[in-house]
Amino acid sequence: MVHDVNELKIIRNTKEQDVLLDSTGQLASSLIFSDQFLQISFRVNAQVSFGPGEIEQKYPNAFDTWTRVALWGHDGNPQSYANLYGTHNFFMGLKYDGTAFGIFFLNSNAQEVAITPLPAITYRTIGGILDFFVFTGPKPLDVINQYYNLIGHPPIPPYWSLGFHICRYGMKNLDEVKEVLKRNMEAGIPIDAQWFDIDYMDAYKIWSVDTKRFDGMDVFVRDVLRKNYSMRTVLIVDPAISTRGGPGYRPYEDGMRLGIFINDSRTGTPILGTVWPGETVFPDFSHPSTEDWWFKSASDFHKVINFDGLWIDMNEPANFDCGSLSGCSSSNTLDNPPFVPKILGNSLYDKTICPSALHYNTTHYNLHNIYGYDEARVTHNVLTRMFPDKRPFILTRSSFAGSGLYAAHWTGDVLSNWDSLKMSVVQIINFNMFGIPMVGADICGFTGNTTEELCVRWSQLGAFYPFSRNHNEDEAMDQDPAYWSKDSTEAIKESLKLRYHLLPYIYTLFYRSYLNGTTVARALAFEFPEDLATHKVDSQFMLGSCILVTPVLDEGRTFVEGYVPSGEWIELSTGKRYFSRGTWKYFDAPLNVIPISIRCGCIVSMQVSAETTDIARKKGFGLFVILSSTDDGSSAAGHRITASGELFWDNGDDANLNYVHVKFEVRDRTLTVTSTPSSVESLEKIDLKELDVKTILIVGFIKKPAEILVNNKPVDFMFDNDLETCQIKNQSFLTLSKEFIIKWRF
């Protein structure tokens, strides 16, 4: 690093002395530091860039135009280049040679970023300090790992949360919830969680139930969903508290007694706004007493409705008034600063509370962008206290750097159209980069009516989101999987069954993300940075290093063109191996197919699909072994063929992470499986029957082996010449809890 009072230059220590960013002599007024306006500019050494967010924008940015975006949490439907729900001021630059670097601007005030064709980046904020972290990579996944190491590695989600979730805003009563669930179960749709939007509440007051329209909800959740169906329940909880809940509405009364609501700077009393229940006040999640108040509210309500997870929405915080019931002060420079970033409404208090409002030790001006982060942190602590032996599940709309430590994220009130479908791919990649790998969009869209074709294509893509949930608004048509024609419902079901087959692999990616700080879903450019063609791919993504997802994102298509990096791959729908030199490929994609390719050389652990993950876990494992190249029986082939993979397995929600780590490796025509428990006690925490191996499929045989041996004993196997596979089944003595070896000979 080279710097003086007016200059800053970051150099990567390589033979070429790679200058990553430079403020010296490139831009006029590169540094401005004044009251309520701070700015700094850097020339950056990159050809494309990723981030910041949460913004819907061109992806990646090729520095070919002037782009100015703002970061200030805002309620509403996503719009191009507009500030959305969260703040993640993390930028990654990527060069033609595949090297990358990152910049993180740690600041919670309103801010904006300008990216220009020089190429250069300018940061502006209206408060705080200029606090930057630079990550030198040198590869994109190294940069992301370094960022994760700073903000914290995301925890492993409960296994059930990786299943399919069903939800709808606008359910008139409990019978309607039951009817929609029933038709999907009868159609064979795997479902792991039933969600309840604000419909279940009494007059939209949080921590309450409408005992007329949702009479019997407690029994339905406890006995029907959990005990009979092995499903979980997730409830929405907004932060705003009704002031008109009547005598005995404890969330409001206790909050007033404890003084934990955000105050109006003009009166010193709680600032009043309007949200779903009408007149409301807003909890201050930075107040030291708020966690105990939130804990009491949640634990008391859990005695009424036995929920398994919480969905915290409207936590920018959203307010249907601008500022408050009485507006904001026209003379207060916190409410009306001299410079306003390029934000929706051109006002800091548009659809939220006054920036001058008083938190425990500062103003909302400073804490607005971390309000959702603080609520997620407090909610996480509360659920950890309530269920100390289980991993909490929380879904948040508003987020900040580090929110992934506490919550998953969905991309908000997306429109039900093809453009939103396409943008969801970008947002899944972005939030994995931002440290929230458990992310998804509302499948089929939230706002407006979807179409049958759009919903099928979105469901196919959503089956490969890390977080997979179908949800839409009250004024839109039904869109759950079983609502559609038989053929469409079947197509959706098949994509979800494929997801459930792959859940052990996806779960292992989350373990690796937690342990090593890496992404679950990622851009092709992150996995193959030396391949220049990947730098512009925004319509595909990788799940880990092995699975390439190429969704259909355009109406009326029965094929899709996707980029395939150099190497050998298996097309999952056909089982056929193909070779790419790093080219674009047309995939057949009739309405019942989403093209999924698996990289040769990968070993993927799989399960049988079932109604829920609890049931699937009891059906044992299959191993999908894809040899790096085909085996023709020659000695040369035997030496060059490899494959590898891994599995992390536990009881699915153990907070103490008692797990078994299984490694798979093929060398010299030998598959070696080794199993290592995290501790001696961990084996006692896991149902070892879950680790039974039911089938092993090895792909890549040009000719039939003379014999296959398991632990040096010959076994029967089935050979398929067309698919070049050998399948070993019904070896009841094989378990992933113990080491075993499989060899083949010609």
C-alpha positions in Angstrom: 0.0 0.0 0.0 1.2 3.5 -1.0 -0.4 6.5 0.6 -0.1 10.0 1.8 -2.7 12.5 3.1 -4.2 12.9 -0.4 -3.3 9.6 -2.2 -4.0 5.9 -1.8 -2.7 3.1 -3.9 -3.2 -0.6 -3.2 -0.7 -3.0 -5.0 -1.0 -6.7 -5.0 2.4 -8.2 -4.2 3.1 -10.1 -7.4 6.0 -10.1 -9.9 4.1 -7.5 -11.9 3.3 -5.4 -8.8 -0.4 -5.3 -9.8 -2.0 -2.0 -8.9 -5.6 -2.8 -7.8 -6.9 0.6 -7.0 -5.5 4.1 -7.1 -6.7 7.5 -6.1 -3.6 9.3 -7.2 -3.9 11.9 -9.9 -6.7 10.1 -11.8 -9.7 12.0 -10.6 -10.4 15.6 -9.5 -11.5 15.8 -5.9 -11.0 12.1 -5.2 -11.3 12.7 -1.5 -13.9 15.0 0.2 -14.5 14.8 3.9 -17.2 17.2 5.3 -20.2 17.2 7.6 -22.9 15.0 6.1 -20.9 14.4 2.8 -18.0 12.1 2.4 -16.6 11.0 -1.0 -13.6 9.1 -2.3 -12.8 7.8 -5.8 -10.5 5.1 -7.0 -9.3 4.1 -10.4 -9.7 0.3 -10.5 -7.8 -2.4 -12.4 -10.6 -4.6 -13.6 -12.5 -5.3 -16.8 -15.8 -6.4 -15.2 -17.3 -6.0 -11.7 -19.8 -7.6 -9.4 -21.8 -5.8 -6.7 -22.8 -3.8 -4.8 -26.3 -4.7 -3.6 -29.2 -5.1 -3.0 -29.8 -3.7 -6.5 -31.2 -5.0 -9.7 -28.7 -3.9 -12.3 -26.7 -5.0 -15.3 -24.6 -8.0 -14.4 -21.8 -8.0 -14.5 -20.9 -4.4 -14.9 -18.4 -4.0 -17.8 -17.5 -0.4 -17.1 -19.1 0.6 -20.4 -21.5 3.2 -19.0 -22.0 5.5 -16.1 -23.8 3.8 -13.3 -25.0 5.4 -10.1 -26.8 3.4 -7.5 -27.8 4.1 -3.9 -28.0 1.9 -0.8 -30.8 2.8 1.7 -33.2 0.1 2.7 -36.6 0.6 1.1 -40.0 -1.1 1.0 -41.6 -1.9 -2.4 -41.3 -3.9 -5.6 -37.8 -4.2 -7.1 -37.0 -1.7 -9.8 -33.9 -1.5 -12.0 -31.0 0.4 -10.5 -33.2 1.4 -7.5 -32.3 0.9 -3.8 -33.9 -2.2 -2.5 -34.3 -3.8 0.9 -30.7 -4.4 2.0 -27.2 -2.8 2.0 -24.1 -4.8 0.9 -21.5 -2.4 -0.3 -19.2 -5.1 -1.5 -17.5 -4.8 -5.0 -15.4 -7.3 -6.8 -13.4 -6.5 -9.8 -12.3 -9.2 -12.3 -9.5 -9.0 -14.8 -9.1 -10.7 -18.1 -6.4 -12.9 -16.7 -8.9 -14.3 -14.1 -7.4 -12.5 -11.1 -9.8 -10.5 -8.9 -9.9 -8.2 -5.9 -12.6 -6.9 -3.6 -13.6 -3.7 -1.8 -15.9 -3.5 1.1 -17.1 -0.2 2.4 -18.3 -0.6 6.0 -20.8 2.2 6.6 -24.4 2.1 7.7 -25.5 5.6 6.6 -27.2 6.4 3.3 -24.7 6.0 0.5 -24.2 5.6 -3.2 -21.7 4.1 -5.6 -20.8 5.5 -9.0 -19.1 3.1 -11.5 -17.6 4.8 -14.5 -15.8 3.7 -17.7 -12.4 5.0 -16.7 -12.7 2.4 -15.1 -13.3 4.0 -11.7 -15.5 3.7 -8.6 -16.7 6.5 -6.4 -18.1 6.1 -3.0 -20.3 8.7 -1.3 -22.0 8.7 2.1 -23.7 11.2 4.3 -22.4 10.0 7.6 -20.0 7.8 9.5 -16.4 7.4 8.3 -14.7 6.0 5.3 -13.8 2.5 6.5 -12.6 0.3 3.7 -11.4 -3.3 3.5 -9.5 -4.5 0.4 -9.3 -8.2 -0.5 -6.5 -9.2 -2.8 -7.7 -12.6 -3.9 -6.1 -13.4 -6.3 -9.0 -15.6 -7.6 -12.7 -14.6 -7.3 -13.5 -17.4 -4.8 -10.4 -16.3 -2.8 -11.9 -12.8 -2.6 -15.2 -14.1 -1.4 -13.5 -16.3 1.1 -11.6 -13.3 2.5 -14.8 -11.3 2.7 -16.6 -14.2 4.5 -13.6 -14.3 7.0 -14.3 -10.7 7.8 -18.1 -10.7 8.1 -18.4 -14.2 9.4 -19.1 -17.6 7.9 -22.9 -18.4 7.5 -24.2 -21.2 9.7 -25.5 -24.5 8.4 -29.3 -24.3 8.0 -31.6 -27.0 9.4 -31.9 -29.8 6.9 -35.7 -29.4 6.6 -35.3 -25.8 5.5 -33.6 -27.1 2.3 -36.9 -28.7 1.3 -39.7 -27.1 -0.7 -41.8 -24.4 1.1 -45.4 -23.4 0.3 -47.0 -20.1 1.2 -49.6 -17.6 0.1 -50.6 -14.1 1.2 -54.4 -13.7 1.2 -55.6 -17.0 2.7 -59.1 -16.3 3.9 -59.1 -18.9 6.6 -57.5 -22.1 7.8 -59.7 -24.3 5.6 -58.2 -22.6 2.6 -54.7 -23.3 3.8 -55.7 -26.9 4.3 -57.3 -27.2 0.9 -54.2 -25.9 -1.0 -51.9 -28.1 1.0 -54.1 -31.1 0.4 -54.2 -30.8 -3.4 -50.4 -30.5 -3.5 -49.9 -33.5 -1.3 -52.3 -35.5 -3.4 -50.4 -34.4 -6.5 -47.2 -35.9 -4.9 -45.5 -32.5 -4.5 -42.7 -32.8 -1.8 -43.3 -30.2 0.9 -41.3 -29.6 4.0 -42.9 -26.4 5.4 -46.2 -24.6 5.5 -45.9 -20.9 5.9 -48.4 -18.4 7.2 -48.5 -14.8 6.1 -50.2 -12.0 8.0 -53.6 -13.5 7.3 -53.4 -15.7 10.4 -53.1 -12.7 12.8 -55.9 -11.0 14.7 -56.3 -7.6 13.0 -52.7 -8.0 11.7 -51.3 -7.7 15.3 -48.1 -9.7 15.6 -48.0 -12.5 18.2 -51.7 -13.0 17.8 -54.1 -15.4 16.0 -57.5 -14.7 14.5 -59.5 -17.3 16.5 -62.5 -17.1 14.1 -60.9 -17.5 10.7 -58.0 -19.6 11.9 -59.7 -21.5 14.7 -57.8 -24.8 15.3 -54.5 -23.5 13.9 -52.7 -24.7 17.0 -53.9 -28.3 16.6 -53.3 -28.2 12.8 -49.7 -27.0 13.3 -48.8 -29.3 16.2 -50.7 -32.5 15.3 -51.4 -32.5 11.6 -48.4 -30.7 10.1 -45.7 -31.9 12.5 -46.8 -35.2 13.8 -48.8 -36.6 10.8 -47.1 -35.0 7.9 -43.5 -34.5 9.2 -43.7 -30.8 8.1 -42.6 -27.6 9.8 -44.4 -24.3 10.3 -42.9 -20.9 9.7 -44.8 -17.7 10.7 -44.4 -14.2 9.6 -43.7 -11.5 12.2 -43.4 -7.9 11.2 -41.5 -5.5 13.6 -44.2 -2.8 13.8 -46.3 -3.1 17.0 -50.0 -2.0 17.1 -50.8 0.7 19.5 -54.5 -0.3 19.4 -54.3 -3.9 20.4 -56.5 -3.2 23.4 -56.0 -3.9 27.1 -53.8 -6.9 27.6 -51.9 -6.7 24.3 -48.6 -7.5 26.0 -46.2 -6.7 23.2 -47.2 -3.1 23.2 -47.8 -2.7 26.9 -44.5 -4.5 27.9 -42.6 -2.5 25.3 -43.9 0.8 26.6 -43.0 -0.2 30.1 -39.5 -1.1 29.1 -39.0 1.9 26.9 -37.8 -0.1 23.9 -39.5 1.7 21.1 -37.9 4.2 18.8 -38.7 7.7 19.9 -39.7 10.8 17.9 -36.9 13.4 18.4 -39.5 16.2 18.6 -41.6 14.7 21.5 -39.3 12.1 23.2 -42.2 9.6 22.9 -42.5 6.6 20.5 -42.6 7.7 16.9 -45.9 6.7 15.3 -46.4 5.2 11.9 -48.9 3.1 9.9 -48.3 -0.5 9.0 -50.7 -3.4 8.5 -52.4 -3.2 11.9 -52.9 0.6 11.6 -51.2 2.9 14.0 -47.9 1.4 15.1 -44.7 1.9 17.0 -41.3 0.4 16.1 -39.0 -1.7 18.3 -35.5 -0.5 18.8 -33.5 -3.7 18.2 -30.3 -2.0 19.3 -31.8 -1.4 22.8 -30.3 -3.8 25.4 -33.7 -4.7 26.8 -35.3 -5.5 23.5 -34.0 -9.1 23.3 -35.7 -10.1 26.5 -39.0 -8.4 25.4 -38.8 -10.2 22.0 -38.0 -13.4 23.8 -41.0 -13.2 26.1 -43.3 -12.4 23.1 -42.0 -15.2 21.0 -41.9 -17.8 23.8 -45.4 -16.9 25.0 -46.7 -17.2 21.5 -44.9 -20.5 20.9 -47.2 -21.9 23.6 -50.1 -21.0 21.4 -48.7 -21.9 17.9 -45.8 -24.4 17.9 -43.8 -22.7 15.1 -40.5 -23.9 13.9 -39.1 -20.8 12.2 -39.8 -17.1 11.9 -40.1 -14.9 8.8 -39.2 -11.3 9.6 -40.6 -9.0 6.9 -41.2 -5.2 6.5 -38.0 -4.6 8.5 -36.3 -1.8 6.6 -38.4 -0.7 8.6 -41.4 -0.2 6.3 -43.9 2.5 7.1 -47.0 3.4 5.1 -46.5 7.0 6.1 -43.6 9.2 5.1 -41.6 9.5 8.4 -44.5 9.4 10.9 -48.1 10.2 11.3 -47.0 13.8 11.6 -44.3 13.7 9.0 -40.7 14.8 9.8 -39.1 18.1 10.9 -38.5 20.4 7.9 -35.6 22.0 9.7 -33.8 18.9 11.0 -30.8 18.2 8.7 -30.9 14.5 9.6 -34.4 14.4 8.0 -33.4 16.7 5.2 -29.6 16.6 4.6 -27.9 18.9 2.1 -27.1 15.9 -0.1 -29.5 13.0 -0.7 -28.2 9.9 -2.6 -30.1 8.7 -5.6 -32.8 6.9 -3.6 -36.4 6.1 -4.3 -38.7 9.0 -3.3 -35.7 11.4 -3.2 -36.2 11.4 0.6 -34.6 9.5 3.4 -38.0 9.1 5.1 -39.9 7.8 2.0 -41.9 4.7 3.2 -39.9 4.5 6.5 -39.5 6.5 9.7 -37.8 9.8 10.3 -34.0 9.6 10.2 -34.0 12.0 13.2 -35.9 9.4 15.3 -34.0 8.3 18.4 -32.6 4.8 19.1 -31.0 3.8 22.3 -27.7 5.5 21.7 -27.9 7.2 18.3 -30.3 8.2 15.6 -32.2 6.3 12.9 -30.1 8.3 10.4 -27.1 6.1 11.5 -29.0 2.8 12.0 -31.6 2.6 9.3 -29.5 0.3 7.0 -28.8 -2.1 9.9 -32.4 -2.2 11.3 -33.1 -5.5 9.6 -29.6 -6.9 10.6 -30.3 -6.0 14.3 -33.8 -7.6 14.1 -32.3 -10.8 12.6 -29.5 -10.9 15.2 -32.0 -10.5 18.1 -34.4 -13.0 16.6 -31.6 -15.5 16.2 -30.6 -15.0 19.8 -34.2 -15.5 20.9 -34.8 -18.7 18.9 -31.4 -20.0 20.2 -32.6 -19.4 23.8 -36.0 -21.0 23.0 -34.5 -24.1 21.3 -30.9 -24.4 22.6 -30.2 -27.8 21.0 -31.5 -26.8 17.5 -30.4 -24.5 14.7 -32.8 -21.6 14.3 -34.4 -20.8 11.0 -35.1 -17.1 10.2 -35.9 -15.5 6.8 -35.4 -11.7 6.6 -36.2 -9.2 3.9 -33.8 -6.4 5.0 -30.2 -7.3 5.4 -26.7 -5.9 5.8 -23.2 -7.2 5.6 -23.0 -10.1 8.1 -26.8 -10.8 8.2 -26.0 -14.3 6.9 -24.8 -15.2 10.4 -28.4 -15.0 11.5 -30.9 -15.3 8.7 -31.7 -16.5 5.2 -33.0 -14.0 2.6 -35.6 -13.9 -0.1 -35.5 -11.3 -2.8 -38.8 -9.5 -1.9 -41.9 -8.6 -3.8 -40.7 -9.5 -7.2 -43.0 -9.1 -10.2 -44.5 -12.2 -11.9 -42.8 -11.7 -15.2 -39.9 -13.1 -17.3 -37.6 -10.3 -16.5 -37.9 -11.0 -12.8 -37.2 -14.6 -13.4 -34.0 -13.7 -15.2 -32.9 -11.3 -12.5 -33.4 -13.9 -9.8 -30.4 -15.8 -11.2 -28.3 -12.7 -10.7 -29.6 -12.1 -7.1 -28.9 -15.7 -6.1 -25.3 -15.2 -7.2 -25.1 -11.8 -5.6 -26.3 -12.9 -2.2 -24.0 -15.9 -2.1 -21.2 -13.4 -2.8 -22.6 -11.1 0.0 -22.4 -13.9 2.6 -26.1 -15.1 2.6 -26.0 -18.4 0.6 -29.4 -19.4 1.9 -31.4 -17.3 -0.6 -34.2 -17.6 -3.1 -36.8 -15.6 -5.0 -40.6 -16.1 -4.6 -41.1 -18.9 -7.1 -43.5 -17.9 -10.0 -43.3 -14.3 -8.8 -45.0 -12.4 -6.0 -46.7 -9.4 -7.5 -49.3 -9.8 -10.3 -50.6 -12.8 -12.1 -48.1 -15.4 -13.4 -48.7 -17.6 -16.4 -48.7 -21.4 -16.5 -45.5 -21.5 -18.6 -43.7 -18.9 -16.5 -44.6 -20.7 -13.3 -43.3 -24.1 -14.6 -40.0 -22.5 -15.8 -39.7 -20.6 -12.5 -40.5 -23.7 -10.5 -37.7 -25.6 -12.4 -35.2 -22.8 -11.6 -36.5 -22.4 -8.0 -35.9 -26.1 -7.5 -32.2 -25.2 -7.6 -32.3 -22.0 -5.5 -30.6 -22.7 -2.2 -33.9 -21.6 -0.6 -37.0 -22.8 -2.5 -40.4 -21.3 -1.7 -43.6 -20.6 -3.8 -45.3 -17.5 -2.6 -47.5 -14.7 -4.0 -49.7 -11.8 -3.1 -53.4 -11.7 -2.2 -54.7 -10.1 -5.4 -53.0 -12.5 -7.7 -54.2 -15.9 -9.0 -53.3 -19.2 -7.4 -49.9 -20.5 -8.4 -49.1 -23.4 -6.2 -47.7 -26.5 -8.1 -51.0 -28.4 -8.0 -53.1 -25.6 -9.3 -52.0 -26.0 -12.9 -52.7 -28.6 -15.6 -51.7 -32.2 -15.0 -48.7 -31.9 -17.3 -47.4 -28.7 -15.7 -47.9 -30.1 -12.2 -46.0 -33.2 -13.2 -43.1 -31.0 -14.6 -42.9 -29.0 -11.4 -43.0 -32.2 -9.3 -40.1 -33.8 -11.3 -37.9 -30.8 -10.8 -38.6 -30.8 -7.1 -37.9 -34.5 -6.9 -34.6 -33.8 -8.5 -33.9 -31.2 -5.8 -34.7 -33.7 -3.1 -32.4 -36.3 -4.8 -29.6 -33.7 -4.6 -30.2 -32.4 -1.1 -27.3 -34.3 0.5 -24.9 -32.6 -2.0 -26.5 -29.2 -1.4 -26.4 -29.7 2.4 -22.7 -30.5 2.1 -22.1 -27.3 0.2 -23.6 -25.4 3.2 -21.3 -27.3 5.5 -18.4 -26.3 3.4 -19.6 -22.7 3.3 -19.7 -22.7 7.1 -16.3 -24.4 7.6 -14.3 -22.7 4.8 -16.2 -19.6 3.8 -17.3 -20.3 0.3 -20.4 -20.0 -1.8 -23.2 -22.5 -2.3 -24.3 -21.0 -5.7 -21.8 -19.1 -7.7 -21.3 -17.4 -11.1 -19.5 -19.3 -13.8 -16.9 -16.6 -13.7 -16.2 -17.4 -10.0 -15.6 -21.1 -10.8 -13.8 -20.6 -14.1 -12.2 -17.1 -13.9 -9.6 -17.8 -16.6 -12.3 -18.5 -19.2 -13.1 -15.0 -20.5 -16.5 -16.2 -21.9 -17.7 -16.9 -18.4 -17.2 -13.2 -17.4 -20.4 -12.2 -19.2 -22.6 -15.2 -18.3 -25.6 -14.0 -16.3 -28.2 -16.7 -17.1 -26.6 -19.7 -15.6 -25.0 -20.6 -12.3 -23.0 -23.4 -10.5 -24.1 -25.2 -7.4 -20.7 -25.8 -5.9 -18.1 -27.0 -8.3 -20.0 -29.9 -9.8 -23.5 -28.9 -10.9 -24.2 -26.4 -13.8 -27.8 -25.1 -13.9 -29.0 -23.8 -17.3 -32.6 -22.6 -16.8 -35.0 -21.6 -19.6 -35.6 -17.9 -19.0 -37.6 -16.9 -22.1 -41.2 -17.5 -23.1 -42.1 -20.1 -25.7 -38.7 -21.9 -25.8 -38.2 -25.6 -26.0 -34.4 -25.3 -26.0 -31.9 -23.1 -24.3 -28.4 -22.0 -25.2 -25.9 -22.2 -22.4 -22.2 -21.8 -22.0 -20.3 -24.9 -21.0 -16.8 -24.4 -19.7 -14.0 -26.7 -21.0 -14.2 -30.3 -19.8 -16.4 -33.4 -19.8 -19.9 -33.2 -18.5 -23.0 -35.4 -18.0 -26.4 -34.1 -19.0 -28.6 -35.3 -16.2 -31.8 -35.6 -18.2 -30.3 -37.9 -20.7 -27.4 -39.4 -18.8 -25.2 -38.7 -21.8 -21.6 -37.6 -21.5 -20.4 -34.7 -23.6 -17.2 -32.8 -24.1 -16.9 -29.0 -24.3 -13.9 -27.0 -25.4 -15.4 -23.9 -23.7 -18.3 -23.3 -26.1 -22.0 -22.4 -26.2 -24.3 -25.4 -26.4 -28.0 -25.8 -27.3 -29.8 -28.0 -24.8 -33.2 -29.5 -25.5 -35.6 -28.2 -22.9 -39.2 -29.2 -23.4 -41.5 -27.8 -20.8 -40.8 -30.8 -18.5 -37.0 -30.4 -18.5 -34.5 -28.0 -17.0 -31.0 -28.7 -18.3 -28.7 -29.8 -15.5 -25.1 -30.8 -16.2 -22.7 -32.5 -13.7 -19.0 -32.1 -14.1 -17.1 -35.3 -14.8 -14.8 -36.2 -12.0 -17.4 -35.5 -9.3 -18.9 -37.9 -6.9 -22.4 -36.7 -5.8 -24.2 -38.2 -2.8 -27.9 -38.5 -3.4 -31.1 -39.7 -1.7 -34.5 -41.0 -2.8 -37.1 -38.3 -3.1 -39.9 -38.4 -0.6 -42.8 -36.4 0.8 -40.5 -34.6 3.2 -36.9 -34.5 4.1 -37.6 -36.4 7.3 -39.0 -39.3 5.3 -36.2 -39.1 2.6 -33.5 -39.3 5.3 -34.7 -42.7 6.3 -34.4 -44.2 2.8 -30.6 -44.4 2.6 -28.0 -43.1 0.1 -27.0 -43.5 -3.5 -23.6 -42.5 -4.9 -23.4 -41.0 -8.3 -19.8 -41.6 -9.4 -18.9 -39.8 -12.6 -15.4 -40.7 -13.8 -13.2 -37.9 -15.0 -12.8 -39.6 -18.4 -14.1 -42.8 -19.9 -12.6 -46.2 -19.0 -11.9 -48.4 -22.0 -10.1 -51.0 -20.0 -6.6 -49.9 -21.1 -3.8 -49.5 -18.5 -3.5 -45.8 -19.6 -7.1 -45.1 -18.8 -6.8 -46.7 -15.4 -4.1 -44.3 -14.4 -5.7 -41.1 -15.6 -9.2 -41.6 -14.3 -10.1 -39.8 -11.1 -13.2 -38.6 -9.2 -13.8 -37.1 -5.8 -16.5 -35.8 -3.6 -17.6 -35.5 0.0 -20.6 -35.6 2.3 -21.3 -34.0 5.7 -24.1 -35.7 7.6 -25.7 -35.0 10.9 -29.2 -35.3 12.5 -30.4 -32.3 10.5 -30.8 -29.6 13.1 -28.2 -30.3 15.9 -26.9 -27.0 17.1 -23.7 -28.7 18.4 -22.8 -29.9 14.9 -22.2 -33.6 15.7 -21.5 -34.8 12.2 -19.8 -37.5 10.1 -17.6 -36.4 7.2 -17.4 -38.9 4.4 -14.8 -38.6 1.6 -15.0 -40.3 -1.8 -12.1 -40.7 -4.1 -11.4 -42.7 -7.2 -7.8 -43.6 -8.3 -6.4 -46.5 -10.2 -9.9 -48.0 -10.7 -10.5 -48.0 -7.0 -13.3 -46.1 -5.2 -12.3 -45.5 -1.6 -14.9 -44.3 0.9 -13.6 -43.0 4.3 -15.8 -41.8 7.2 -14.6 -39.6 10.0 -16.9 -38.5 12.8 -16.4 -35.0 14.3 -16.1 -36.7 17.7 -16.7 -40.0 19.4 -20.0 -38.7 20.7 -21.2 -37.6 17.3 -22.0 -41.1 16.2 -24.5 -41.3 19.1 -26.3 -38.2 17.8 -26.9 -39.6 14.3 -29.2 -42.4 13.2 -26.6 -44.5 11.5 -29.3 -46.4 9.5 -29.6 -43.1 7.5 -26.1 -43.7 6.2 -26.9 -47.1 4.6 -25.9 -47.3 0.9 -28.7 -48.5 -1.3 -27.1 -48.1 -4.7 -23.9 -47.0 -6.4 -23.9 -45.8 -10.0 -20.5 -45.4 -11.7 -20.6 -43.6 -15.0 -17.8 -43.8 -17.7 -17.4 -47.4 -18.8 -16.9 -47.9 -22.5 -16.7 -51.6 -22.0 -18.1 -53.9 -19.3 -15.6 -54.7 -16.5 -14.8 -58.3 -15.9 -15.6 -58.0 -12.2 -16.4 -55.5 -9.5 -15.2 -56.1 -5.9 -16.6 -54.6 -2.8 -14.1 -54.9 0.1 -12.3 -57.5 -2.1 -15.4 -59.6 -2.6 -17.0 -60.0 -6.1 -20.5 -58.5 -6.3 -23.2 -58.6 -8.9 -23.7 -55.4 -11.0 -25.7 -54.2 -14.0 -23.9 -52.7 -17.0 -25.6 -50.3 -19.5 -23.6 -50.0 -22.7 -25.6 -47.0 -24.0 -25.2 -44.9 -20.8 -21.7 -46.4 -20.1 -22.7 -47.2 -16.5 -22.3 -49.9 -13.9 -24.8 -50.1 -11.1 -24.3 -51.9 -7.8 -27.4 -52.4 -5.7 -28.7 -54.1 -2.6 -25.4 -54.4 -0.7 -27.0 -54.3 2.7 -23.7 -54.3 4.5 -22.5 -51.0 3.0 -22.8 -47.9 5.1 -21.2 -44.4 4.9 -20.5 -44.6 8.6 -17.6 -47.0 7.8 -14.8 -47.2 5.3 -15.2 -49.4 2.2 -13.4 -50.0 -1.1 -14.8 -50.8 -4.5 -12.5 -52.0 -7.3 -13.1 -52.9 -10.9 -11.1 -55.0 -13.3 -11.1 -55.7 -17.0 
